[in-house]
Amino acid sequence: MEKTKPYEELYDTLVDPYEMHNLAADPDYAARLETMRDALVDWMVRTGDVGLIPGRDAARHCITQQTRAHGPARGRDPRRRKGQAERG
């Protein structure tokens, strides 16, 4: 068994229902894997998945989207550190 999870996984669950043989590196499945990658990226773009946005930018995006959808947060500003004084 592998110590870490592989970057990509692809299984033929009809012949390998326990997902023991990862086909992601198999050249016979390269076209299928590419099709699935493209479908994933298309879905991420359509749904606004923040997985496409690196680190801090993802958090900033979430706060912006939340504010647009529900207005400014009430109470403590989540961007302010604990113990930091309110600006006024």
C-alpha positions as CSV (number, residue, x, y, z in Angstrom):
1,M,0.0,0.0,0.0
2,E,1.2,3.5,-0.8
3,K,2.2,5.8,2.0
4,T,0.7,8.9,0.4
5,K,-2.3,9.4,-1.8
6,P,-1.4,9.8,-5.5
7,Y,-2.0,13.1,-7.2
8,E,-4.6,11.5,-9.5
9,E,-6.5,8.3,-9.3
10,L,-8.5,6.5,-12.0
11,Y,-10.1,3.1,-11.5
12,D,-12.2,0.8,-13.6
13,T,-14.7,-0.1,-10.9
14,L,-16.3,-2.8,-13.0
15,V,-13.2,-4.9,-13.0
16,D,-11.6,-3.4,-9.9
17,P,-14.4,-2.7,-7.4
18,Y,-12.0,-2.3,-4.5
19,E,-9.9,0.3,-6.4
20,M,-6.6,-1.5,-5.9
21,H,-5.1,-0.7,-9.4
22,N,-4.7,3.0,-10.2
23,L,-4.9,3.4,-14.0
24,A,-4.0,7.2,-14.0
25,A,-0.4,6.5,-15.2
26,D,-1.5,3.8,-17.8
27,P,-1.0,5.2,-21.3
28,D,-4.1,3.3,-22.5
29,Y,-6.2,5.6,-20.3
30,A,-4.5,8.9,-21.0
31,A,-7.2,10.2,-23.3
32,R,-10.0,9.3,-20.8
33,L,-8.0,10.9,-18.0
34,E,-7.6,14.1,-20.0
35,T,-11.3,14.2,-20.8
36,M,-12.1,13.9,-17.1
37,R,-9.6,16.6,-16.2
38,D,-11.2,19.0,-18.7
39,A,-14.7,18.1,-17.3
40,L,-13.5,18.9,-13.8
41,V,-12.0,22.2,-14.7
42,D,-15.2,23.2,-16.6
43,W,-17.3,22.3,-13.6
44,M,-15.0,24.2,-11.2
45,V,-15.3,27.3,-13.4
46,R,-19.1,27.0,-13.7
47,T,-19.7,26.6,-10.0
48,G,-17.1,29.1,-8.9
49,D,-15.1,26.5,-7.0
50,V,-12.3,28.2,-5.1
51,G,-10.0,25.3,-5.7
52,L,-8.7,27.1,-8.8
53,I,-7.7,30.2,-6.6
54,P,-4.4,30.0,-4.7
55,G,-4.2,30.4,-0.9
56,R,-5.1,33.8,0.5
57,D,-6.9,34.8,-2.7
58,A,-9.4,32.0,-2.1
59,A,-10.2,33.3,1.4
60,R,-10.6,36.8,0.0
61,H,-12.8,35.5,-2.7
62,C,-15.0,33.7,-0.2
63,I,-15.5,36.8,1.9
64,T,-16.3,38.9,-1.1
65,Q,-18.9,36.3,-2.4
66,Q,-20.4,36.0,1.1
67,T,-20.7,39.8,1.4
68,R,-22.3,40.1,-2.1
69,A,-24.8,37.4,-1.3
70,H,-25.8,38.3,2.3
71,G,-24.4,41.8,2.9
72,P,-21.7,42.7,5.4
73,A,-21.1,40.4,8.3
74,R,-22.7,41.4,11.6
75,G,-20.6,41.4,14.7
76,R,-16.9,40.8,14.6
77,D,-15.1,41.3,11.3
78,P,-13.5,37.9,10.4
79,R,-10.6,39.6,8.8
80,R,-9.6,41.4,12.0
81,R,-7.3,39.5,14.4
82,K,-8.4,38.6,17.9
83,G,-7.7,41.5,20.3
84,Q,-7.3,44.0,17.5
85,A,-9.2,47.3,18.2
86,E,-12.2,48.3,16.1
87,R,-11.4,51.1,13.6
88,G,-13.8,53.9,13.7
